[in-house]
Amino acid sequence: MEFQLRAEFIELDNMLKAMNLAASGAEAKQYIVSGAVKINGKVETRIRRKLHSGDSVEFKENQIKIVGQN
């Protein structure tokens, strides 16, 4: 899967919501703080972690590549 940036970055919780991987912001935050999300192979617990082009997100069965704006 790919996520196309519309700006310089997107925050992790907002990306999970935008990809419909979390039903709400509260649900996204719970996933993140519980250690269920990895960025570039490392567990990430910062809710507002900025994702930039080239970052890779692992969540449940999903591998998401962050790609830059065209």
N, C-alpha and C positions, 0 to 999 in steps of 0.2 A: 504494500500500500504506500501511497505517497500523500503528503499534505503540502499543498501549494501555498506558500506565504503570500499575503497581500500587502505586507509591510515588512520592515526590517526583521521583526521577530514576532513570535506569539508565545504567550505564557502557557506553561504546561497544562494547568487546569482548563484553560480555555480551549486548547487543542483537543483534549479528551472530549469536551462537550461538542466541539465543532465536528468531530469525527463520529459522533453518536456512540462513543464508547462509555460515556457516563450520562445518565439521564438528567443530572443537575450538577450545579457547582458544588453542592455539599457532597454528593456522591463522588465526584472527581477528587475532592480534597481527601475524603476517607481512603480512597485507593492509594493516593500519593503518600500520605503520612503512614500508611500501613506497610509501605515498602514494596508495593505491587508493581511499581513502574521502574524501568531501567532506561537510562539515557546513555548512549554510547557504551553500553555494557556494564554500567555501574548503577546500583540502586540510587534513586533520587527521591528525597523526601521534602524538597522545597516546593511548595505549592505553586509559587509564581516564577519558577525557574524559566528563564527566557530560552526559547528554542530558536536556533538560527539555521540557515541553509547548511546542509551537510550533517546535521545531527540525526541520530537514529534513536527511535523510541521503541521499547519493547513493553507490551502490555497484554497480559493474558496470552492468547495465541497470535497476537498481531505484531508485526514488524512494520514500523512506519518510518519512512525516509522523509525528512523535511527538505523541501526543494525551494529555491529562491524564486522571486518574482521574475517574470519575463520582461 
